[in-house]
Each structure stands twice: as C-alpha cells, then as structure tokens.
Amino acid sequence: MGQPIKVIGITDGGKASLLPMYEKWINESECLIGGERHLSFFPDFKGERIPLKGNLKDIVERLQTSTKSCVLLASGDPLFYGIGSYLSKKIPVEIYPNVSSIQEAFAKVQESWHDCTFISVHGRTMKGLAQKVDSKEKVCLLTDETNTPAEIAKYLLSYGMREYDAYVAEALGGENEKVVWLSLEEMSDYEGHPLNIVILKRNRKGPTWSIGIPDDQFKQRKPDKGLITKKEVRVLSLAELSIQEDSTVWDIGTCTGSMAIESARIARQGKVFAIEKNQADYENCLENTKKFRTDITVKCSKAPDGLEEFPDPDAIFIGGTGGEMKELLRICDERLKQGGRIVLNAATIETLYLANEIFHSLGFETSINLIQISRSKPILHMTRFEGLNPIYIITATKKEEQ
C-alpha cells in the first residue's frame, strides 16, 4: 500500500470540530471512509466514499493493497473504545484524535474523569456488569441502541444498586445536545437520543462485603442448613484456586453459590459459571447472586451434563461430584487451560483417595490440606470451641506443556 491512512477523529459538530489542516487533508484525499453520519458532513467531497457498515475487515483488506491517499473518519478519540487500535495492528496509520464524547460529557457535568471507571456496553452484553460497577464511586458507560440508559437502569436496580444516580449526556456537540440528571428509577423509563453516554455517581454508601462472607448471609435450603462451603474453608479454597481479575471460573455443585459469588467478586473482569443439580439450591443461588451483586451464569443440571455450554476455564472448584467423579474430572482435564487449577473439597477419606488417584492418572500435580476448624461458642458466662467437620482441600495443577 502507499502512504499511511490518516485516521481523524470528528465529533457531532462536523467540520466545525476539525482543525483546518485536518479538513484540508480530507478534501485532498482520494478516498474518504467513515460512518454514514460522518460522511454526511462532507457532501461536496469529490473522491471515492466508502461507508463503514460492519464491514471493517473487508475495508482493511482493501486498504492493504490500495495506493490511494485515504482518510478514515472516527468518532472522537479513535483510540478510546474506537477503531484506531484495531487499524493500527493491521495497516500503517496516523491517528489524529479529537475531543472524545467522554471529555465532552464530563465537561458538561463539571466532574473530573481521571478517577472514573470506564465500561463499554456498546455492541456488547451487559453480562457481568453488576460486579464491575458495584462499590465504584464513579462509572462511565458507553451505550448503544440495545443497552440504553433505561435498560442499564433496570439492570442495576435488579441488583439493588439504588445508591447510584446518573447523568445522561446526549448528542454531544450536535444540535440536539442535552444533559439530564436522573435517579435510576427515573432513568428506567427515560427515552432519550440514541447517541448518549451514562455517568453513574454514587451518592451514598451501599452494602459492602470483603472476602469470606459470613455463612448466615447466604440464603440456604431449609431445614437442611449447613449445605454451604464454610467461610474458613471457602477462603482457603479461593486462595488455592489462584483466581485473577480476568479469570474464567467454574463452580461445580455450587449449592448456595457461595464459592461462585466470591470468585466473581475477585474476577470482576472475568466470567464465572456455576452448575447445581438441586432445583431448590439453584433458586437460592440465583437469589444470592442478586444480593451480592454478582452477575454470573448459573445452570440447573447434574454435571458433567451442561459443562459443554461453558467456555474453557482457568480455575475449577468442585464442591460435589454427584457420584460421577471419574468422568467429571476427565472432562475438567480436557477443558482446563494449561497451568490452570482444580480445587476439590472432600469430606471423606474415600473421596480424597479416589480424587487423588484420578488426578495422578490424568497427569496433575496435587497438594492436599486437611482443614480442621473450631469456632468459639458461648456457654453460660464462658466460651468453648465447637469443631466443624474436617475437610480435605485437594489442589490439582495442570502442568504446562513443554
């Protein structure tokens, strides 16, 4: 190809938002690429016009062999959730940013943005948004025609996030520019301009939980309480899983969802998938995910059935095998990423022995911890200790391929 493609940022202000030099480059180019809205700002352009309509890959292939001088128009700053990063990896480019819609929005509401968390739901699912937003003081959301301000508000309210209010900044730089300040309840019915940005601002403290949520905070099956990975064992098992912020985690036999929920609060940028065979426990798990603001995928099925729908994991917790241990661990071995970990909790020495033998046959490296926990309990004016059932924590690490 010839000279690098000039990628020029433009706002809804059209030509008025461009430096004179940028407008000169556009007028002198042989080919102008951009969305239809951007191209409409240049009705007198004499060269070839190529509209962007989800055909970016085809356009890149075309540009790789083109000898024409080309300009590509992009919204605001092409490197902020824009196409600039994608293009720079494919073809030689020169990037000339404009004022981004983010900058304009924060200027309109007179808020700093260096301390804000930025999340895009533009062309993406809102799955997992709850744990990304929870406890943040300020969040900016890039929206689209599906994930509108109203849909975002309904989603957040379903997780009880009433401590947030929102600015909706619409059509910034254009004739229909508008900024409104709304509660989430008000925003759930709001219909505004399709080009908008939502800025969430926390107006009061919401509920907070640190790692090791107390057992009695989880909704559990009645009258059979106690079917939960106890707090102390849960914390140690989480440590053994070595979950990272962007990890993909499976929780097999999730029951109340305690392990999956705590995993999601660690892997806020990752994904968590849980499976539970008991319908009552499954429903309790769903309620617990709402309470603890973790948007995870929960399936009611007896593993290994259903695991084929989950993406390959970095870490797997197994709280129960349902009597299918050998087949279950074989499938987990096939799906687990290299260097990943499986943590299995066993209450009996028979389960411990069988799991360890299977792990070794599959080529895992294992380590085992016997956890014996006692909790204090008042007796008259004194204190005694009451022991919990001992638990074996088996950690199996998948060896990296040489």
C-alpha positions in Angstrom: 0.0 0.0 0.0 1.0 3.6 -0.3 1.2 6.2 2.4 -0.3 5.6 5.9 -4.1 6.0 6.3 -4.9 9.2 8.2 -7.5 8.3 11.0 -9.1 11.6 12.0 -11.4 12.0 15.0 -14.6 14.0 14.5 -17.5 15.0 16.7 -21.2 15.6 16.1 -20.1 19.2 15.4 -19.0 18.0 12.0 -16.5 20.2 10.1 -16.5 22.8 12.9 -14.9 20.3 15.2 -11.9 19.8 12.9 -8.6 21.8 12.7 -8.2 23.5 9.3 -5.3 21.2 8.5 -7.5 18.1 9.0 -10.2 19.5 6.8 -7.5 20.2 4.1 -6.3 16.6 4.3 -9.8 15.3 3.9 -10.5 17.5 0.8 -7.2 16.5 -0.8 -7.6 12.8 -0.2 -8.7 10.4 -2.9 -10.8 8.2 -0.6 -12.9 9.0 2.4 -14.1 6.3 4.8 -16.5 6.6 7.7 -19.9 6.0 9.1 -22.8 7.5 7.1 -23.3 10.2 9.7 -19.6 11.2 9.4 -19.7 11.1 5.6 -22.7 13.3 5.5 -20.6 16.1 7.0 -18.8 16.3 3.6 -21.5 16.3 0.9 -19.1 18.0 -1.6 -16.3 15.5 -1.3 -15.1 14.6 -4.9 -13.3 11.4 -4.3 -14.4 7.8 -3.5 -16.7 7.5 -0.5 -16.7 4.2 1.4 -19.3 3.8 4.2 -18.5 1.8 7.3 -21.3 -0.7 7.9 -19.8 -3.5 9.9 -17.5 -4.3 7.0 -14.3 -3.2 8.6 -12.4 -6.4 7.9 -13.2 -6.1 4.2 -12.2 -2.5 4.1 -8.9 -3.2 5.8 -8.1 -5.9 3.2 -8.9 -3.4 0.5 -6.7 -0.8 2.0 -3.8 -3.2 2.3 -3.5 -3.2 -1.5 -4.7 0.3 -2.2 -2.3 3.0 -3.5 -4.8 5.9 -3.0 -4.4 8.5 -0.3 -7.2 7.7 2.2 -8.7 9.4 5.3 -10.9 7.4 7.7 -13.2 9.3 10.0 -13.8 8.0 13.5 -15.8 9.4 16.5 -13.9 11.5 19.0 -10.7 9.8 20.1 -10.2 6.7 17.8 -8.1 5.0 20.5 -10.7 5.2 23.2 -13.0 2.2 22.6 -12.7 3.1 18.9 -11.3 1.5 15.8 -7.9 3.1 16.0 -6.3 0.3 18.0 -7.7 -2.4 15.5 -6.5 -0.5 12.5 -3.0 0.2 13.9 -2.5 -3.6 14.2 -3.5 -4.2 10.6 -2.2 -1.3 8.4 0.1 1.7 8.7 -1.9 4.6 10.2 -1.5 8.1 11.5 -4.1 8.9 14.2 -5.3 12.4 14.9 -7.7 12.4 17.9 -10.5 14.9 18.5 -12.2 15.7 21.8 -13.9 12.5 22.8 -17.5 12.3 23.8 -16.2 11.2 27.3 -14.4 14.5 27.7 -17.4 16.5 26.5 -19.7 14.7 28.8 -17.6 15.2 31.9 -17.1 18.9 31.0 -20.8 19.4 30.7 -21.5 17.9 34.2 -18.3 19.5 35.6 -16.9 16.3 37.0 -13.3 15.1 37.0 -12.9 11.9 34.9 -9.4 10.7 36.0 -10.9 8.9 38.9 -13.7 7.2 36.9 -14.1 3.6 35.8 -14.9 3.3 32.1 -17.0 0.4 30.8 -18.3 -0.1 27.3 -21.6 -2.0 26.7 -21.7 -0.7 23.1 -22.2 -3.8 20.9 -21.5 -6.0 24.0 -23.5 -7.9 26.5 -24.2 -6.4 30.0 -23.4 -9.8 31.5 -21.1 -9.3 34.4 -21.7 -5.6 34.6 -23.0 -5.8 38.2 -19.7 -6.8 39.8 -17.8 -4.3 37.6 -20.0 -1.4 38.8 -20.5 -2.4 42.5 -18.7 -0.2 45.0 -17.2 2.2 42.4 -17.6 5.9 43.1 -18.0 7.0 39.5 -18.6 4.9 36.4 -19.0 5.9 32.8 -20.9 3.6 30.4 -20.7 3.7 26.7 -24.2 2.7 25.4 -25.9 1.5 22.3 -29.4 1.2 20.9 -29.9 -2.1 22.8 -28.1 -1.2 26.1 -29.9 2.1 26.5 -29.9 4.2 29.7 -33.3 2.7 30.6 -32.1 -0.9 30.2 -29.0 -0.1 32.2 -31.1 1.4 35.0 -33.4 -1.7 35.1 -30.4 -4.0 35.2 -28.7 -2.1 38.1 -31.9 -1.9 40.0 -32.4 -5.6 39.7 -29.2 -5.9 41.8 -30.4 -3.3 44.3 -27.9 -0.6 43.3 -30.1 2.3 44.4 -27.1 4.3 45.8 -26.4 5.5 42.3 -27.8 8.4 40.3 -26.9 9.1 36.7 -26.1 11.8 34.2 -27.3 11.1 30.7 -25.3 13.1 28.1 -26.9 13.0 24.6 -25.8 14.0 21.1 -22.8 15.9 22.4 -21.6 18.6 20.1 -24.7 18.4 17.9 -27.9 20.4 17.6 -29.8 18.1 19.9 -27.2 18.2 22.7 -28.8 17.6 26.1 -27.6 16.5 29.6 -30.0 15.3 32.3 -29.5 14.2 36.0 -31.7 11.3 37.0 -32.2 8.7 39.7 -32.0 5.1 38.5 -35.8 4.8 39.0 -36.3 7.8 36.7 -33.8 6.6 34.2 -35.6 3.2 33.9 -38.4 5.0 32.0 -36.2 7.5 30.2 -36.2 7.7 26.4 -33.5 10.0 25.0 -31.4 10.5 21.9 -29.8 7.2 20.8 -26.3 8.7 20.9 -25.6 9.0 24.6 -23.3 8.4 27.5 -24.3 7.4 31.0 -22.2 8.6 34.0 -23.1 6.9 37.3 -22.3 8.6 40.5 -22.6 7.0 43.9 -24.5 9.3 46.3 -24.2 7.2 49.4 -22.6 4.0 50.6 -24.1 0.7 49.5 -23.6 -2.7 51.2 -20.0 -4.0 51.2 -18.6 -7.4 51.6 -14.9 -8.5 52.0 -13.6 -11.9 51.1 -15.1 -14.5 53.5 -18.7 -13.5 53.6 -20.4 -15.0 56.7 -22.3 -18.2 56.1 -25.5 -16.9 57.6 -25.6 -14.1 54.9 -26.4 -16.6 52.2 -29.9 -17.9 51.6 -29.8 -21.6 52.3 -32.0 -24.6 51.9 -34.4 -25.1 54.9 -34.5 -27.1 57.1 -31.2 -28.6 55.8 -29.0 -25.6 56.6 -25.2 -26.1 56.5 -25.0 -27.3 52.9 -22.5 -24.5 52.2 -18.8 -24.3 51.8 -18.0 -22.8 55.2 -16.4 -19.4 55.3 -13.0 -20.6 56.5 -12.8 -23.4 54.0 -14.1 -21.1 51.3 -11.4 -18.5 51.9 -8.6 -21.2 51.8 -10.2 -22.8 48.7 -10.3 -19.4 46.9 -6.6 -18.9 47.7 -5.8 -22.3 46.3 -7.7 -21.5 43.1 -5.4 -18.6 42.4 -8.1 -16.6 40.7 -7.0 -13.5 38.8 -9.1 -10.4 37.9 -9.8 -11.7 34.4 -10.1 -15.4 35.2 -12.8 -17.7 33.8 -14.0 -19.9 36.7 -16.3 -22.9 37.0 -18.1 -23.9 40.3 -19.4 -27.4 40.1 -22.0 -28.3 42.7 -22.5 -24.7 43.6 -25.4 -25.2 46.0 -25.9 -21.7 47.6 -23.4 -20.2 45.2 -21.0 -19.0 47.9 -17.8 -20.1 46.0 -19.1 -18.8 42.7 -20.1 -15.5 44.2 -16.9 -14.9 46.0 -15.0 -15.9 42.8 -16.9 -13.3 40.8 -16.1 -10.6 43.3 -12.4 -11.4 42.7 -12.6 -12.0 38.9 -14.6 -8.8 38.2 -13.3 -8.6 34.7 -13.6 -12.3 34.1 -16.5 -14.8 33.9 -18.0 -17.3 36.4 -20.1 -20.3 35.6 -21.9 -22.4 38.2 -23.8 -25.6 38.0 -26.2 -27.2 40.5 -28.4 -30.3 40.2 -30.9 -29.5 43.0 -33.7 -27.1 42.0 -34.2 -25.5 45.4 -30.5 -24.9 45.8 -30.3 -23.5 42.3 -33.1 -21.0 43.1 -31.4 -20.0 46.3 -28.2 -19.5 44.4 -29.9 -17.1 42.0 -31.3 -15.1 44.9 -27.8 -14.9 46.4 -26.3 -13.6 43.2 -28.7 -10.7 43.3 -28.0 -9.9 46.9 -24.2 -10.0 46.5 -24.3 -8.2 43.1 -22.6 -10.8 41.0 -23.9 -11.4 37.5 -22.8 -15.0 36.9 -24.1 -17.8 34.7 -25.9 -20.5 36.8 -27.3 -23.7 35.2 -29.5 -26.3 36.9 -28.1 -29.6 35.8 -26.1 -32.6 37.1 -22.5 -32.2 36.0 -20.9 -33.1 33.7 -24.1 -32.5 31.7 -24.2 -28.8 30.9 -20.5 -28.1 31.1 -20.2 -28.2 27.3 -22.0 -24.8 27.3 -19.3 -23.1 29.4 -16.1 -21.6 27.9 -12.8 -23.2 28.9 -11.8 -22.3 32.5 -8.7 -21.0 34.2 -9.9 -22.5 37.5 -12.4 -25.1 38.6 -13.9 -25.5 42.1 -15.7 -28.8 42.8 -17.9 -28.9 45.9 -19.7 -32.0 44.9 -19.4 -34.7 42.2 -22.8 -36.4 42.3 -21.1 -39.8 42.1 -19.6 -39.1 38.6 -16.1 -38.2 39.7 -14.0 -40.1 37.1 -15.9 -38.8 34.1 -16.3 -35.4 35.6 -12.5 -35.0 36.3 -11.7 -36.3 32.8 -13.9 -33.6 31.2 -12.4 -31.0 33.5 -8.9 -32.1 32.5 -9.9 -31.8 28.8 -11.3 -28.3 29.2 -9.0 -26.7 31.8 -6.4 -24.3 30.4 -2.7 -25.1 30.7 -1.4 -24.1 34.1 -5.0 -24.0 35.5 -6.1 -25.4 38.8 -8.8 -27.6 40.1 -9.7 -27.4 43.8 -11.9 -30.2 45.1 -13.3 -30.3 48.7 -13.7 -33.8 50.1 -15.4 -34.7 53.4 -14.3 -38.4 53.5 -11.0 -40.2 53.1 -12.6 -42.4 50.4 -13.4 -39.4 48.3 -9.9 -38.0 49.0 -8.2 -41.2 47.9 -10.3 -41.6 44.7 -9.8 -38.0 43.6 -6.1 -38.1 44.2 -5.7 -41.3 42.2 -7.7 -39.9 39.3 -5.8 -36.6 39.3 -2.5 -38.5 39.2 -3.7 -40.7 36.4 -4.5 -37.6 34.4 -1.1 -36.1 35.0 -1.9 -33.4 37.5 0.4 -32.3 40.3 -1.6 -32.4 43.6 -1.3 -31.0 47.1 -3.6 -31.7 50.0 -4.6 -29.8 53.1 -6.6 -31.1 55.9 -8.7 -28.3 57.4 -9.9 -28.6 61.0 -11.7 -25.5 62.1 -13.3 -24.8 65.5 -15.5 -21.8 66.2 -16.0 -20.2 69.6 -19.4 -20.7 71.2 -20.7 -19.1 74.5 -21.6 -21.5 77.4 -23.1 -19.7 80.4 -20.6 -16.9 81.2 -17.7 -18.7 79.5 -16.6 -19.7 76.0 -15.9 -23.1 74.5 -15.0 -24.2 71.0 -17.1 -26.3 68.6 -15.4 -28.1 65.8 -16.7 -28.1 62.2 -16.4 -31.2 60.1 -12.8 -31.7 58.8 -12.4 -31.0 55.1 -9.7 -32.1 52.7 -8.8 -29.4 50.2 -7.2 -31.1 47.1 -5.4 -28.7 44.7 -4.6 -30.2 41.3 -2.5 -28.1 38.9 -2.4 -28.9 35.2 1.2 -29.0 34.0 2.3 -26.6 31.3 3.1 -28.2 28.0 6.8 -28.1 27.3 
